[in-house]
Amino acid sequence: MRSFFLPAPFSLVLLIAGLSLATGAPAAGHSAEASAVPDAVTGEDDPPGIVMLVRRPQHVRAAVQTVRDLEASDSLATTPVEIVVCGKAAGDLRRGTSLASRIEEQAPGRASVLACGMSLENRGIDSDRLTSAVEVVPNGLAHALKREAAGYLSVDL
């Protein structure tokens, strides 16, 4: 799993630029000539999706905004995105929290928000208390690693 040890907003800027290069689309604010991609990159190399592993509530919000920003990219507009929430942030996915409300109202339809069952269990949180917009996977890190092995682009925030 690739890890960025930079502030989340900066990491997300790098993600968008990197995804644009990987798919052959120019990054926002850049011309196609400025971000020339070798001829070897074709539609066949497009990832089946993107998986983001997040651990803090502010990173969940940034991931949701990134998905919305990616919708503006022609080459990434239909790429599915999974936001896997582990650690402290998993507790903020309970119904009635500001983060849960934001996900319910603002998460794009092509983004799946998944909570790590292990994180919930470690914090004594019943998965039935989560917002209905969130699915639970047994182990968030293992899920993200499986997606990466299947060819998904991965980001660890």
N, C-alpha and C positions, 0 to 999 in steps of 0.2 A: 504494500500500500504506500503510495507516494505521500509524503508529509510535507506540508509547508510550515515552516517555523516563523512565519511573518505575520503581521497583523491581518486579520480576516479580510478587511476590505482590499488590502493590497494583494492578498492571495487570490481573491475573486477576480481582480483585474487580470492577474496572470493567467487564471483559468480561462477567462473569456478570450484573451489573446491566444493562448495555447490551443483552445478548441477551434478558433478560427483558422489557425495554421494547419491543424490536423485535418480539417474538412475542406481546406482550400478557399474558405470565405475570408474576405478582408475583415480585420478587427474593426470595431467601431472607431471612426475617426481616421482610418487608414485607407489609402487607396489600394486597389488590387496589386498595383505595381510595387508598392512599398512592402507588401507581405507576399512576395512571390513564393510559390510552393513548387517543389520538384514535380515533374510529370508523373512520378511513381505514385503520387497520392491521388486516388480516384474514389468514386462513390463506393466501390467495393471495400475500401478501407475504413469507411465510416463506422464508428462504434455502434453497437446495438443499443447503447444507452450510456447514461452518466450516473455514477453513484457518488454521493457526498456523505462522508462520515463526519458528524458534528457532535460536539460535547457541551456547548454553551448556548444558552438561549439567544444571545445576540448573533451567534453564528447560524442558528436556524433561520432567524429573520433575514440574514444576509444571503443564505442559500435560496430562500424563497424569492427574494428580489433578483438573484442571479438567474433563476429559471425564467422569471418574467423578462429579464433583459435578453436572454437567449432566444425568446420568441421572436425578437426583431431580426434575427439572423435567418436568412433564407435556408441555409444548409442545416441549421439546428432547430428550426421551428417545430419539427415533429419528433425530435429525438426524446425518448422518455427519460425522465430523471427520477432517481430515488434519493430521498434525503433520509439517511439513517441516523436516528437520534440516540445517543448513548450518554452515559454519565449523568451529571447534574441536570442537564437539560431535559432528560426523560421525564422528570417529575413535573416539569412545567407544561406537559402535554395534557394534564388533567382538565376535564370540562370546567369551564368558568374562569380559567386563567387567561391573562391577556395574550399569551403566546398561542394557546389553543384557539382563541377567538380569531386571531390574525390568520392562522392556518385555515380555519373554516371559511373565512371571508376572502382571503387574498391568494391562497395557493392556486397556481394554475392547474387546470384539470389533468395535464400530462405529468404532473409531479406527484409521486407517491411519498407520503411521510410515514416512515416506519420507526417504531420504538423498539429499543433493545429490551427484551424480556429479562435478561440478567440484571440490567441496571434498575429496572422496575423492582425486581425481587430484592436486590440489595438495599433498596430504599423503602421497602415495605409498602409499595404502591400496587394496588389491585388494578389489573389491566382494564377491568370494567369501568373504572373511573376516568379513563382517557376519553378525549373527544372522539366522536365517531369518524372523523377525518383521518385518524391514525390507525395503522395496522401494527400488530406486534409480531416481531420475529424473535425466536429463542435467543439468539446471540447476534447482536448487531455487527460486531467486528467480523465474525465468521461469514455473515451474509455479504458484507461489503467485499471481503476477500474472494468469495465465490463469484461475485459479479465481475470483479477485476479479472479473474481467471477466465471468465467467459467472454472477455473482450471489452467490457465496459471501461470507459475512462473513469478514473477514480480521483477523488480529492479528499484529503483528510484535513478538516479545519479544527 
